[in-house]
Amino acid sequence: MVVAQVSGNDLFLRNGETGNTEEIILDAMYMVDELKRFNRTAVIGILPRFGASPHALSKAIGVNERLEDMCTPLGVRFVDPYNVFYGRADLYLPDGVHLN
């Protein structure tokens, strides 16, 4: 099985701004197109980040929804981790970015 997690660093930029969601989706579409040739592929959406603005978190939700809409018709499994990880500081390292 091939598993790919997408674009967290492209959305949550170091300067506190958010990345271009259209570019993120286009990059993800290219990645999914390359990976779908494998029999079993799963794409994991963007994780929430501690300290991110509500606007940035909302964009993460939107990107995840679009990724799911893109993956499903291609037979690529999409896993949306947002609700599982939101508010769960215990699952992250102190930086609020990397998983524990």
MILO-599252 format. One record per residue: residue number from 1; x negated, y negated, z negated of N, C-alpha, C in turn. Coordinates in steps of 0.2 Angstrom, whole numbers. Each point is the difference from the previous one (the first is absolute). Layout:
<recs>
nr | nu | nv | nw | cau | cav | caw | cu | cv | cw
NUM | X | Y | Z | X | Y | Z | X | Y | Z
...
</recs>
This chain:
<recs>
nr | nu | nv | nw | cau | cav | caw | cu | cv | cw
1 | -4 | 6 | 0 | 4 | -6 | 0 | -4 | -6 | 0
2 | 1 | -5 | 4 | -3 | -7 | 0 | 4 | -4 | -4
3 | -3 | -4 | -4 | 4 | -5 | -4 | -4 | -7 | 0
4 | 4 | -5 | 2 | -3 | -6 | 0 | 4 | -5 | -4
5 | -4 | -4 | -4 | 4 | -6 | -3 | -2 | -6 | 3
6 | 5 | -4 | 1 | -1 | -6 | 5 | 0 | -7 | -4
7 | -5 | -4 | 3 | 0 | -7 | 0 | 1 | -4 | -7
8 | -1 | 3 | -6 | 0 | -4 | -6 | -4 | -6 | 0
9 | -7 | 1 | 2 | -4 | -6 | 1 | 1 | -5 | 5
10 | 4 | 2 | 5 | 2 | -4 | 5 | 5 | -5 | -2
11 | 4 | 3 | -4 | 6 | -4 | -2 | -2 | -5 | -6
12 | -3 | 3 | -5 | -2 | -3 | -6 | -7 | -3 | 0
13 | -1 | -6 | 3 | -6 | -3 | 1 | -4 | -2 | -6
14 | -6 | 0 | 0 | -4 | -2 | -6 | 1 | -7 | -2
15 | 2 | -5 | 4 | 1 | -7 | -1 | 7 | -1 | -3
16 | 4 | 5 | -1 | 7 | 0 | -3 | 5 | -1 | 5
17 | -2 | -1 | 7 | 5 | -1 | 5 | 2 | 7 | 2
18 | 5 | 0 | 5 | 2 | 7 | 3 | -2 | 0 | 7
19 | -1 | 6 | 2 | -2 | 1 | 7 | 6 | 0 | 5
20 | -2 | 0 | 6 | 5 | 0 | 6 | 3 | 6 | 0
21 | 7 | 1 | -1 | 3 | 6 | 0 | 1 | 3 | 7
22 | 1 | -4 | 5 | 0 | 2 | 7 | -6 | 4 | 1
23 | -6 | -3 | -1 | -7 | 3 | 1 | 0 | 7 | -4
24 | 2 | 0 | -6 | 0 | 6 | -4 | 4 | 6 | 3
25 | 6 | -2 | 3 | 5 | 5 | 3 | -3 | 2 | 6
26 | -3 | -4 | 4 | -3 | 2 | 7 | -6 | 5 | -2
27 | -4 | -2 | -5 | -6 | 4 | -1 | 3 | 7 | -3
28 | 5 | 0 | -4 | 3 | 6 | -2 | 3 | 4 | 6
29 | 3 | -3 | 4 | 3 | 4 | 6 | -6 | 3 | 4
30 | -5 | -3 | 1 | -6 | 3 | 3 | -2 | 6 | -3
31 | -1 | -1 | -7 | -2 | 6 | -4 | 4 | 6 | 0
32 | 7 | -2 | 0 | 5 | 6 | 0 | 0 | 3 | 7
33 | -1 | -4 | 5 | 0 | 3 | 7 | -6 | 5 | 0
34 | -6 | -2 | -3 | -6 | 4 | 0 | 1 | 6 | -4
35 | 3 | 0 | -6 | 1 | 5 | -4 | 5 | 5 | 1
36 | 5 | -2 | 4 | 6 | 4 | 1 | -1 | 7 | 4
37 | -6 | 0 | 3 | -2 | 6 | 4 | -2 | 6 | -5
38 | -1 | -2 | -6 | -1 | 6 | -5 | 6 | 2 | -2
39 | 1 | 7 | -2 | 6 | 3 | -1 | 4 | -3 | -6
40 | -4 | -2 | -5 | 3 | -2 | -7 | -4 | -7 | -1
41 | 4 | -5 | 0 | -3 | -6 | -2 | 5 | -4 | -5
42 | -3 | -4 | -4 | 4 | -4 | -5 | -3 | -7 | 0
43 | 4 | -5 | 0 | -2 | -6 | -1 | 2 | -3 | -7
44 | -4 | -3 | -4 | 2 | -2 | -7 | 0 | -8 | 1
45 | 6 | -3 | -2 | 0 | -7 | 1 | -4 | -4 | -5
46 | 1 | -6 | 0 | -4 | -5 | -4 | 3 | 0 | -8
47 | -5 | 1 | -4 | 1 | 0 | -7 | 1 | -7 | -3
48 | 4 | -1 | -5 | 0 | -7 | -3 | -6 | -1 | -4
49 | -2 | -6 | 0 | -6 | -2 | -4 | 2 | -5 | -6
50 | -3 | 1 | -5 | 1 | -4 | -6 | -3 | -7 | 1
51 | 3 | -5 | -2 | -2 | -7 | 1 | 2 | -3 | 7
52 | 3 | 4 | 4 | 2 | -2 | 7 | 6 | -5 | -1
53 | 1 | -4 | 4 | 6 | -5 | 0 | 6 | 4 | 2
54 | 6 | -2 | -2 | 6 | 3 | 2 | 1 | 0 | 8
55 | -3 | -5 | 3 | 1 | -1 | 7 | -5 | 6 | 3
56 | -6 | 1 | -2 | -4 | 5 | 2 | 3 | 7 | -1
57 | 3 | 1 | -6 | 3 | 7 | -1 | 6 | 1 | 4
58 | 4 | -5 | 2 | 6 | 0 | 4 | -3 | 2 | 7
59 | -5 | -3 | 2 | -3 | 2 | 7 | -2 | 7 | 0
60 | -3 | 3 | -6 | -2 | 7 | 0 | 6 | 4 | 1
61 | 6 | -1 | -3 | 6 | 4 | 1 | 2 | -1 | 7
62 | 0 | -5 | 3 | 2 | -1 | 7 | -5 | 4 | 5
63 | -6 | 0 | -1 | -5 | 4 | 4 | 2 | 7 | -1
64 | 1 | 2 | -6 | 1 | 7 | -1 | 7 | 3 | 3
65 | 5 | -5 | 0 | 6 | 2 | 3 | -1 | 1 | 8
66 | -4 | -5 | 3 | -1 | 0 | 7 | -5 | 7 | 2
67 | -4 | 1 | -5 | -4 | 6 | 2 | 4 | 6 | 0
68 | 4 | 1 | -5 | 5 | 6 | 0 | 4 | 0 | 6
69 | 3 | -6 | 2 | 4 | 0 | 6 | -5 | 2 | 6
70 | -6 | -1 | 0 | -4 | 2 | 6 | -2 | 7 | 0
71 | -2 | 3 | -6 | -2 | 7 | -1 | 5 | 5 | 1
72 | 6 | -1 | -2 | 5 | 5 | 0 | 2 | 2 | 7
73 | 1 | -4 | 5 | 2 | 3 | 6 | -6 | 4 | 3
74 | -6 | -1 | -2 | -6 | 3 | 3 | -1 | 7 | -4
75 | 4 | 1 | -5 | -2 | 6 | -3 | -5 | 0 | -5
76 | -2 | -6 | -2 | -6 | -1 | -5 | 3 | -2 | -6
77 | -1 | 4 | -5 | 2 | -1 | -7 | -2 | -7 | -3
78 | 4 | -3 | -3 | -1 | -7 | -3 | 1 | 1 | -8
79 | -5 | -2 | -4 | 1 | 0 | -7 | 0 | -7 | -2
80 | 5 | -3 | -4 | 1 | -6 | -2 | -2 | 0 | -8
81 | -6 | -2 | -1 | -2 | 0 | -7 | 2 | -6 | -5
82 | 3 | -5 | 3 | 1 | -6 | -3 | 4 | 1 | -7
83 | 6 | 3 | 0 | 4 | 0 | -6 | -4 | 5 | -6
84 | -3 | 5 | 3 | -4 | 4 | -5 | -5 | -4 | -4
85 | -4 | -4 | 4 | -6 | -4 | -3 | 2 | -7 | -3
86 | 6 | -2 | 2 | 1 | -7 | -2 | 1 | 0 | -8
87 | -4 | -5 | -3 | 0 | -1 | -7 | -3 | 6 | -4
88 | -4 | 4 | 3 | -3 | 5 | -4 | -8 | -1 | 0
89 | -1 | -4 | -5 | -7 | -2 | -1 | -5 | 6 | -1
90 | 3 | 5 | -4 | -3 | 6 | -2 | -3 | 4 | 6
91 | 3 | -1 | 6 | -2 | 3 | 6 | -6 | -3 | 4
92 | -2 | -6 | -2 | -5 | -4 | 3 | -6 | -1 | -5
93 | -6 | -1 | 4 | -6 | -3 | -4 | 2 | -7 | -2
94 | -4 | -3 | -5 | 1 | -7 | -2 | 0 | -5 | 5
95 | -3 | 1 | 6 | 1 | -5 | 6 | 7 | 0 | 3
96 | 4 | 4 | -2 | 7 | 0 | 3 | 1 | 1 | 7
97 | -6 | 3 | 3 | 0 | 2 | 7 | -1 | 7 | 1
98 | -5 | 3 | -3 | -2 | 7 | 1 | 4 | 4 | -5
99 | 1 | 6 | 3 | 4 | 5 | -5 | -5 | 3 | -5
100 | 3 | 2 | -6 | -3 | 3 | -5 | -2 | 7 | 1
</recs>
